[in-house]
Amino acid sequence: REARTGVENPDPHWTRLEARCTPDKRLPKLLLAQTSPLEVWGWCTWASAYLEAFNGLHPDPIERPRKISDDDRAYGALLTQYGPLLDRLAGGNWSELGHRIGRDYAALDNRRQGKAA
């Protein structure tokens, strides 16, 4: 019984207490898959409050993963796609590579705007 409920000594008069938790993103799904049944009640504030009022149980709130910004997502994609190339270009000197990228990007931007280099 404990494995199914997450409660050490569940009330034998309980029939069923259910709350559906259906996150729509992959990371929250993985997070919830790693929690005990009792801990899942901590996902929603209302469910946690209900369980506390119902039987005095206090599941800890589950910390939700932060939303990834578009810039962070794009940066991650850039590193995944071009990381090996950047590593070769850096040749161990990452700060010089940063300056090189800055200069090259400025030159490219100037060409796009029709400015002389």
C-alpha positions in Angstrom: 0.0 0.0 0.0 2.8 2.4 0.9 4.3 2.1 -2.6 1.0 3.1 -4.3 0.0 5.9 -2.0 3.3 7.3 -0.8 1.8 7.3 2.7 3.2 5.1 5.5 -0.1 4.1 7.0 -2.9 5.0 4.7 -6.4 5.2 6.2 -8.0 1.7 5.4 -11.3 3.5 4.8 -10.0 5.4 1.8 -11.3 4.2 -1.5 -9.6 6.5 -3.9 -8.3 10.0 -3.9 -7.1 11.1 -7.3 -5.8 14.3 -8.9 -4.6 14.4 -12.5 -1.4 16.1 -13.2 -0.7 16.4 -16.9 2.2 18.7 -17.8 2.5 19.3 -21.5 6.3 19.7 -21.7 9.0 17.1 -21.7 11.1 18.4 -18.8 8.2 18.6 -16.3 7.0 15.2 -17.3 10.5 13.8 -16.6 10.6 15.6 -13.3 7.2 14.2 -12.2 8.2 10.7 -13.3 11.0 10.7 -10.7 8.8 11.7 -7.8 6.8 9.6 -5.4 3.0 9.5 -5.6 2.7 11.7 -2.5 5.3 14.2 -3.8 3.3 14.7 -7.0 0.6 16.4 -5.0 3.1 19.2 -4.4 3.1 20.1 -8.1 -0.1 22.2 -7.8 -0.8 24.6 -5.0 -4.5 23.7 -4.9 -3.8 20.0 -4.9 -1.3 20.3 -2.0 -3.8 22.5 0.0 -6.6 19.9 -0.7 -4.5 17.0 0.5 -3.6 18.9 3.6 -7.2 19.7 4.4 -8.3 16.2 3.5 -5.9 14.3 5.7 -3.3 16.7 7.1 -0.6 15.6 4.7 2.0 18.1 3.7 3.7 17.3 0.4 6.7 19.5 -0.3 6.2 21.8 -3.3 7.9 20.7 -6.4 10.2 23.3 -7.9 9.2 23.8 -11.5 11.9 24.1 -14.1 12.4 27.6 -15.3 11.2 28.5 -18.7 14.1 28.7 -21.2 14.3 32.0 -23.0 14.4 32.1 -26.8 18.0 33.5 -26.6 19.1 30.7 -24.3 17.5 28.1 -26.6 19.1 29.6 -29.7 22.5 29.8 -27.9 22.2 26.1 -27.0 21.4 25.2 -30.6 24.4 27.3 -31.8 26.7 25.4 -29.4 25.3 22.1 -30.3 25.5 22.8 -34.1 28.8 24.7 -34.2 30.6 23.9 -30.9 33.2 21.6 -32.5 34.0 24.3 -35.1 34.3 27.0 -32.5 36.6 24.7 -30.4 38.9 24.3 -33.5 38.9 28.0 -34.3 39.6 28.9 -30.6 42.6 26.6 -30.6 42.7 27.0 -26.8 42.4 30.8 -26.8 38.7 31.4 -26.3 39.0 35.1 -25.5 40.7 35.8 -28.9 38.0 33.8 -30.6 35.4 36.1 -29.0 37.2 39.1 -30.3 37.5 37.5 -33.8 33.8 36.7 -33.9 33.0 40.3 -32.8 35.2 41.8 -35.6 33.8 39.4 -38.2 30.2 40.0 -37.3 30.8 43.8 -37.4 32.4 43.5 -40.8 29.5 41.4 -42.0 27.0 43.8 -40.6 28.8 46.7 -42.4 28.8 44.9 -45.7 25.0 44.2 -45.3 24.5 47.9 -44.8 26.7 48.8 -47.8 29.4 50.5 -45.6 33.0 50.2 -46.5 35.1 47.9 -44.3 
